[in-house]
Amino acid sequence: MTKFLLSVHVLAAIIAIGPVTVAASMFPPAVRRARAAGADAVSLSSVRLLHRICRVYSVVGLAVPVFGFATASSLGVLGDAWLIASIVLTAAAAGVLALLVLPGQERLIAGLDGAGAPVARGATSRLGMLTGVFNLLWAIVTVLMIVRPGSTTGV
């Protein structure tokens, strides 16, 4: 059962978190291109698609910690420091995504639509930085999951 849980956990991370990191990274440059093109229909639809990918896959990504906890429980490592650090970093990444990245994307879309403040380059740069923080947190969690400091199977 542990192998099944671990497999689903890893697959969920690849299938759900991967698209969010890529789409979120592509979003700020897409907004800049849309702004330069005068927010035409094609560029605006690309920006909306990237935001929708981020929203949908972030919800699907909730399966990652669910199966992660199940896997950790079956392995008996719930109290290990590397896992606790991974949990904290995962929660931080989720917070950055839910509280900063997705709302920032929505504000920029509203600005392109003319319903919000005009899109400034600083806003796209800030969103790019926040997306980088989100991606860095996931990269650290991935390394912790692979290396597992202090484990008998770690390097």
N, C-alpha and C positions, 0 to 999 in steps of 0.2 A: 504494500500500500504506500510506503514511503516513496518508492521510485515513481509511482503514479503521481502522487502529490507534487513531488519535485519537478517532474516533467511538465505538469500543467502549470505550475508556478513559473518555470522558465519560459514556456511557450506564451503564457499570458504576458510576461514582461516584454518579450520580443514583439509580439503581435500588437500589444496595446501601447506600451510606452515608446517604442520605436517611432511609430507614426506621429505621436504627439511631439517628440523632440524634433523631428524633421520638419513637420508643418509649422510648429511654433518658430523655428529658426528661419524658415522661409517667409514668414508673415511680414516682419518689418521691411525687408527689401521690396516685397510685393506692394506694400502700402506706398513706399516711395515711388515705385514705378507707376502706380495708379494715380498718385498725385501729379506726377510729371505728365501723364497722359490726359489730365483733366478729368479723372475719375470716369473714364468711358465704361461702357457696359461690360466689355471683356475683362478689363483689369479689375473692375469692381467685383465681378463674379469670381475671379480667381482669389481675391482677398477673402470673400465670404466663404468660399470652399475651404480654404486653409483654416479659417476660424471654426467652421463646422467639424472638420477633422479633429481639431484640438478638443472641442467640446465632447464629441461622441466618444473618441478614444480615451479621453480622461475618465469618463464614466465606466467604460469597459476595463480600464486600468485598475479599478477597484478590486478586480479579481486577483491582482498580483499580491497585495498584502493578505488577502483572505487565504489564498493557497499557501502563501509564505508562512503564516501563523500555523496552519495545519501541518505543513512540512516540518517546521521547527519543533512543534509539539511532538510529532511522531519520532523525530530524531533526539528529543530530550535536550535541546539546546536553548530553550526559551530564556534561560538566565545568563547565557554567555555574553560577554561584553561586546564582541563583534556584532552580535545580533541586535542587542539593545541599541548600539550606535547606528546600525542600519535602519532600525525602526524609527529612531529620532530623525535621521536624515531623510527617510522616506516621508515622514510627516511634514518635515520642512519643505520638501519638494512639492508635496501636494498643496501645502499652504501657499507657496509661491505661485503655483499654477492657478489655483482656485481664487486667490485673493488679489493677485497682481497681474498675471499674464492674461488670463481670459477677460477680466474687466478692462484691461488696457487695450486688448484687441477690439472689444466692443466699442470703446470710446473712439478709437481710430476709424472704425467702420462708420460710426455715426458722423464723424467729421468729414469723411469722404462723401457720405450721403447728403451732407449739408444740414443734418439734423443736430449736429453738435459743434463744438469748437473746431475751427479749421485745423488741419493736420500740420503740425510743425515738425521739422526734422528732429528736434530734440526729443519729441515724444516717441518717434520711431527708434531713436538711439537708446532711449531709456528702456523701451520694451525689449530691444535687442539684448541689452545688458541683463534684464530680468530673466529673459529666456536662457541666456548663457548661465546664469546662476542655477536655474532649474536643471539644465543639462549637466552641469558640473556636479550637482548633488546626486543625480542618477548615476553618473560615472563613478563617483566615490562608492555608492551603494553596490554597484556592480563589482568593483574591485574587492570590496569587503566580502561579498558573497562568494567570490572565487577563491580568495586567499584564506579567509576565515582564520584570523590570527588566533593562535593558541589551540587550534583544532589538531587532532591527530592526523588528519588528512591534508591539512594546509601545508604550504611550502615553508 
